[in-house]
Amino acid sequence: MPRILLVLKSNYDAILLSIALVGLAFGTTLFLSGASGANAAWAAGTAPVLGGLLLQIARSLRRGDVGLDIVAALSMSAALAFGEPLAGNVVALMYSGGQLLETFAAGRARQEMSALLGRVARTAMRYVGSTLHEVPITELVPGDRLLIRQGEVLPVDGRVASGQAQLDLSALTGESVPVQVCSGGEALSGATLVGAPFDLIATRPAAESTYAGIVRLVEAAQNSKAPMARLADRYAMAFLMLTVALAGAAWALTMDPIRALAVLVVATPCPLILAVPVAIISGMSRTARIGVLVKSGGMLEALAQVETAVFDKTGTLTGGNAVVTAIHVASGFSEDEVLRQAASLDQASSHVVAGALLKEAVQRQLVLSAPKEAVETAGEGMVGLVGDTVSPWEEPNS
């Protein structure tokens, strides 16, 4: 659902919930105080929710979908018709509250996934002769030579034309440490360039790229239904007919229409209408927040049956941060001094390994010096001055 429609639906659901809540509270106040008008207040809190639900049912029927929300509409309608507006107001409150909760959960899920969808490149710098032109990625074809600038996300799959490329593949593989791809090596769309600019030769159109496939999976997951929800829809007609038959039988045997209303209220399947979609959407939102993309609601539901998981790549199981596990030094050096010099120089770097060295130095309460003339070469490391010494233990190029 587009973001603007999601916002509008959220506002609409909030209005209906407010009407149902105010009607219930006002009617209850009038009833407890002994004043008249309680039934009118409860009916006023039910009617707008019922009207909105009937419109939703009409749209679903035009698409050929018969849902369990028809039972909720029958419950509210029967409550108003039989003079029991309080029961109708309670069902209206539950239904409108559940709708708002589901819309809220869907919005949260979209927000969690927006970081992934927002990484999709829209344009690319393509060589035309000896000049560069910014073009939409839809115009790219295999064989195009592209300039990838530092910090950019690769728009298409390709190979490194020359030199080396330092790529952050965490969005694709979960690997937290940047990977160095040499000339002729494959570079996948969705990776982020963290090193020096390089030229990329496109090997696939944007629509067939690796990252485009991931985006399609995410969008399909947002619109998918879990097996439990599909099962409820599949038997909705049978459940509806059974409910109506039982309500009719209760009325016929007792000659009391309130018995039929009781059957309809009890049969209103709020857990199936509301709880299942909210649980699935919330689960997908939570997994997206920790960097796990679920292909569909059915996949998430199937995880409940998993007893053993087999992974084919250790990079996807990392914590996302490098840590210092051991320091090996040459004779004449101490661990703390080596770490102090390395961490001092790495204050000028944003590399994940530099962050690990800084964290270890802080934990050891080492006093760091300000680095001077620091030069970082992608894929090779850093050279610079720490105090009066050269770090790391080799003369900088001059």
Stockholm file with secondary structure:
# STOCKHOLM 1.0

chainA/1-398         MPRILLVLKSNYDAILLSIALVGLAFGTTLFLSGASGANAAWAAGTAPVLGGLLLQIARSLRRGDVGLDIVAALSMSAALAFGEPLAGNVVALMYSGGQLLETFAAGRARQEMSALLGRVARTAMRYVGSTLHEVPITELVPGDRLLIRQGEVLPVDGRVASGQAQLDLSALTGESVPVQVCSGGEALSGATLVGAPFDLIATRPAAESTYAGIVRLVEAAQNSKAPMARLADRYAMAFLMLTVALAGAAWALTMDPIRALAVLVVATPCPLILAVPVAIISGMSRTARIGVLVKSGGMLEALAQVETAVFDKTGTLTGGNAVVTAIHVASGFSEDEVLRQAASLDQASSHVVAGALLKEAVQRQLVLSAPKEAVETAGEGMVGLVGDTVSPWEEPNS
#=GR chainA/1-398 SS CCHHHHHHHHHHHHHHHHHHHHHHHHHHHHHHHTCSCHHHHHHHHHHHHHHHHHHHHHHHHHTTCCCTHHHHHHHHHHHHHTTCHHHHHHHHHHHHHHHHHHHHHHHHHHHHHHHHHTTCCCEEEEEETTEEEEEEGGGCCTTCEEEECTTCBCCSCEEECSSEEEEECHHHHCCCSCEEEETTCEECTTCEECSSCEEEEECSCGGGSHHHHHHHHHHHHHHCCCHHHHHHHHTHHHHHHHHHHHHHHHHHHHCCHHHHHHHHHHHCCHIIIIIHHHHHHHHHHHHHHTTCCCSCHHHHHHGGGCCCCCCSCGGGGSCSSCCCCCCCCCTTCCHHHHHHHHHHHGGGCCCHHHHHHHHHHHHTTCCCCCEEEEEEETTTEEEEEETTEEETSSCCCC
#=GC SS_cons         CCHHHHHHHHHHHHHHHHHHHHHHHHHHHHHHHTCSCHHHHHHHHHHHHHHHHHHHHHHHHHTTCCCTHHHHHHHHHHHHHTTCHHHHHHHHHHHHHHHHHHHHHHHHHHHHHHHHHTTCCCEEEEEETTEEEEEEGGGCCTTCEEEECTTCBCCSCEEECSSEEEEECHHHHCCCSCEEEETTCEECTTCEECSSCEEEEECSCGGGSHHHHHHHHHHHHHHCCCHHHHHHHHTHHHHHHHHHHHHHHHHHHHCCHHHHHHHHHHHCCHIIIIIHHHHHHHHHHHHHHTTCCCSCHHHHHHGGGCCCCCCSCGGGGSCSSCCCCCCCCCTTCCHHHHHHHHHHHGGGCCCHHHHHHHHHHHHTTCCCCCEEEEEEETTTEEEEEETTEEETSSCCCC
//
